[in-house]
Amino acid sequence: MLLCVCLVLLVIFWRSRPAAREQGCFTDYMDPAYTTAIKGVFILLIILTHGEQYLALSDSLPDKIYSIIRLGLGQSVVTAFFFYSGYGMTVSLRRKGEAYLSAFPRMRILKTLLHFDIAVLLYLIAALAMQWPLTSGEIIWSFIGWESLGNSSWFIFDILVAYVMFYACFRLCRDLHKSAVLFTALSIVFVVLMVLFQESRYYNTFLSVSMGIWFCLYQEKIERGLHSRGKVLALFAVLAAAYVAGGVLLMPFYDTYEYLYIPLPLIFMTALLLLTMVWRFDNPVLRYFGEHLFSVFILMRLPMELLEFAGVTNVYVFMALSLLCTVALAHVFDLFLQKLDQVLFRPR
């Protein structure tokens, strides 16, 4: 498995480069093109972590090293998706104003739910073909992400909740800062409810959406405070060390007190944000996966489930076929959604 990790790392670092010394820090690190590439970085890492769940790794040193890396990253690999979502929604609202908010229920909430439900139908067909014992409740609740048919339904459930909360908060309050306070308060309430009623994946990265909103509101002040490359690198080193130390210290308690993990993804995202200020990860492969984030993330488990059902156990065969099938499936899925959206979601 470590060989797969090395290949992914080669892709991630292909064409990557630091900011020129005379430049200090990149000023366009939040440009959609570059944040799309960062999303591509993490979707590749998620393909690895999801694939590993269907395989029996050996006790070899390379596989042990990979297990440590996977354990260290944990749910933090999805933090950037939530952060950039919160940031992007706030930027769009600032630029487009009322027009953006008026179209939000249809173009964001309903559109995302429909796309997800089409993917759930594919998983339902596969589950029935594999003769999974499903209850009617599991099937019904899977269409909003509360239950799963093998897919990463929790992610879409959280995204939909974030969209609904964003629309409600920024519709109720015209003042962006008051709306952000309200959104953050509701996010904390949501996290508490999920701690009580759901698995940890439903809540341990959700506050990153609020973090993205607040960063958008205070971006200029934050950047003025981090005016030097040395300060950015020093703070990055401190946060990276804090993330590793926090993970090691909390590991013995994680299974019993999973909510203790909540601060770590926020630390991870802050460190990542600082890193992108001084180091650029960008190439066509990363952009491709970032642009197809939704379809790849939601559909990647489908070929994995089928390959496991077919009895494929070789690590390299399994991972290669999973990647190829996911890319092909996601490509066709996105083409279909484009045609569907032209009919159902034409701009008014």
N, C-alpha and C positions, 0 to 999 in steps of 0.2 A: 504493500500500500504506500510505503514511503516513496517508491519510484513514481507513483501517480502524483503524489504531492510535489515532487521535484519537477515533474513535467508542467504542472499547473503553475508553479512558481516561476518557471522559465517564461511561460506566457505572460504572467503578471508583470515581470520585470523587463520584458521585451520593450524596447524604446523608452523605458522610464528614465527620468533624468532629474537632477537637482536644479533648483533655481540658480541662475548665474550669481556669482558672489557679489558682483556690482549691483545686481537687481535686489538682492536680499531675500525677498519673499515674492511668491506669485501673487498678483493682485486679482487674477481671474479664476482662482481656485474653486469658486462657487458657480462658475459658468456651467450651464446645463450639459454642455459637451463633455466636460471633465468630471462632473458628478455622475454622469451616465457611465463613464469608464470605471469609476470607483464602484458603482453598483455591479458592474461586470466582474470586478475582482471578487466580490463576495458571493455572487451567484456561482462562480466556479468553485469556490471553497465549500459552498453548501452542497453542490453536486457530490463532492468528495465525502462530506460528513453524512449525507443521506445514503450514499452508496455503501458506506461502511456498515450501516445498520443492517444490511441484508447479507453480510458476509461474516464468516468465522475467521478472524485474523489469527495468525500464528503467534507463538511466544518469541519470535525472533526479535533481535534488537531493532531493526528498522520499523517493524510493526509496533513495537513498544514506544518508539520515538514518536511515530504518528499518533498513537493513542494519547500521549501527553499533549501534543499540539492540539488535537481535537478537543480534549478536555479543557485546555487552557482558553481556547476561543469560545466554546460553549455557544450560548444563544447570542453572544455579542456580534456574530456574523450578520445578523439581520438588523442590527441597530442603525446602520447607515440608511437602510430603506425607510425606516420611520422618520429619522432625522431629516433627510432630504425631502420627504413628503411634507412634513410640517413647514419646513423652510419654503418649499416651492409653492404651497398653497398661500402662504402669507405674502410672498413676492407677487404672485398673480393677483391677489386681492388688492394690493397696493397699486398695481399698475392699471388694472382693469376696472376696479371699483364695483359698483352695483351690478354691472353687466355680468361679471364673473360670478357674483354671489347668486344672482337670479337663476343662472343656468346650472348652478352647482348640484341641486338635487337630481336633475336629469342627466347631466354630462359626467358627473363624478359618481354619485351614489348608485343610481339605477343602472348606469352603464357598467360599473364594476361588478355589481351583483349579478347582472345578466351574463356577463362574460364568465364569471366564476361558476354560475349554475350550469352553463353549457359544459364546462370542464367536469363538474360533478357528475353529469350524465355519463360521461365517458368512463369515469371511475365506477359508477354504478353498473354499467354494462360489463366491465371487467370483473367486478366483484361477483356478479351473478354467474359469469362464465367460470370463475374459479370456485363457485359454490360456497361463498362465504355465508355464514349464518347471520343474516341481518334482520333486525326488527324494523317495523314500520316507523317507530320513533327515531331510530338512528338514521333512516333514510330521509325523513322529513327534516330533521334538525341539521342534517349535513348540508342542506341547501342554503343555510345562512352561516355555516362554519362552526356551529356549536358542537356538532359531532363530525367525525371524519370517516371517510370511506377509503382511507389509505393516503389521502392527499394532505398537504399542509394547510388544512382548513382554518386553523387558529389565526394564521397570518391575515387572511381575508376578513375574518370576523373582526380582528383588531382594526384593520384598515377601515372597514365599514363603520365601526363605532367611532373612530377618529373623524371620519368624514361627517357623520351625523352631528357629532359634538361641535366640530368646527363651524358647520353651517348654522347651528342653533346659537352658538355663542357670538359669532360675528354678525349674525342677523339681529340679535337682541341688543347688542351694544355697538354703537357706531365708533366709539373710541377703541382703537386697536389694542392699546395696553390693557384696558379694562376687560376686553374680550379675551385677551391672552391669560389674564388672571383667572377669569371664569373657566376657560378651557383647562387650565392647569389644575384648578380645584376639582373639576369634574373628572379629570384624568386620575387624580389621587383616589377619588371615590370609586372609580372603575377598577383600579388596581386592588383596592381593599376587597371589593366584591369578588373579583377573580381569585384572590387568595383564598377566599372562603369556599368558592363553588367550582373552580376549574384548576386545570394543571398549570404549572408554573410558566410554561411557554406563553400562556394567554396574557401574562401581566409583566414578566420581568424585563421587557424592553419597551413597553408602551410609553413610558415617560419621555422617550427620545423624541416623540412627536412634539411635545411641549417645548423641549429643548431646541428643536429646529425653529419653532415659532419665535421664541425669545431671542435666538441668535439673529434671526432676520431683523427684529426690531432694534437690536443693539449692535449690529454688525460693525458699523462705522466706529463706534466708541471702542469696541473690543479691538479692532484692528489698529486704532491709534495707540491703545495701551500696549499692543504687541508690535511695536514699530521696528524692532531689530531682529535680525535672523538669530542672533545668539540667545535672545530671550525666548524665542519660539522653541529653539532646540532644547534649551535648559528645561523649560516647562514640559515639553514632550517627554524628556527623559524622566522627570519626576513622576509624571502621570503614568508612564509605562511601568515604572518600578512599583508604583502604588497599585496598579492593576494586577501585576504578577503577585505582589505580596498579599493583596486582598484575596486573590483566588486561592493561594496556598493556605492562608489563615482560615478561610471560610469552608474549605473543602471538607473537613471533618463534620461540619454541621449542616451541609447542604441538603442532604436527604431528609433531614428532620425539619429544618427551618429554611425552606427554599426561598422565601421572601428576602432573606439576607443578601441574596444575589443582586437585588435591584440596583444598588448604586454602581456595581461594576460595569454594566454596559454603558452607563453615562460617562464614566471615567474613560472607557475604551473609545467612545465616540469623540470625546474632547481631545484625546491623544491623536486619534485619526485626523481630526480637523486640523490640528497643528501640523501634522505630518504633511498633509496635502498643501499647506502653505509653502513648504520648502522642497517638496519632492512630488514630481508629476508622474502618475501612472496613467498612461494613455497609449492605446494602440487599436487597430481595427477589430481585433478579436474581443477585447474588453468592451469596446463600444457596441459591438454586435450583441453580446450577452446582456449588456445594460439596457439596450433598446428593446430587447425581447424579455425583459425581466419577468413580467407577469406570467407569460405563457410558459417560460422555462421553469420558473419556481413552482407554479401550480401543477404542471404536467410531469415534472421529472420523476416523480414516484411511480407513475403509471407503467413505464417500461421496466422499472426496477421490480415492481410487484410481479409483473408477468415473467420476467427473467428468473426470479426466485421460484415462481410456480413451475417454470419449465425445468428447474433443477440446475441452472447454471451456477457453479460455485467457484470457478477460477477467477481470482481477483481481477486480473488484467482483461480477460474476456468480458467479464461482467461490467466493469467500468467503461470499457471501450464501446460495447454495445449500448449501454445506458446512455452514454453521451451522444452517440450517433443517432439513436432513436429519439432522444429528447429533442435534439436540434431539429430533426426532420419533422417530428410531431408539432413542435412549437411553431415552426415555419408555416406549415399548412394551417394550423389553428389560427395564427395571426392573419393569414390571407383571408380565411373565412370571416374572421371578426371584422376586418376592414370592409368587406362587402356588406356585412350585416349592419355595421355602423353607418354606412352611406345611406342606408334605407331608414334606419330607426333613429339615428342621432345626428341628423343633418343640422348644422348651426342655423338658428332661427334669426 
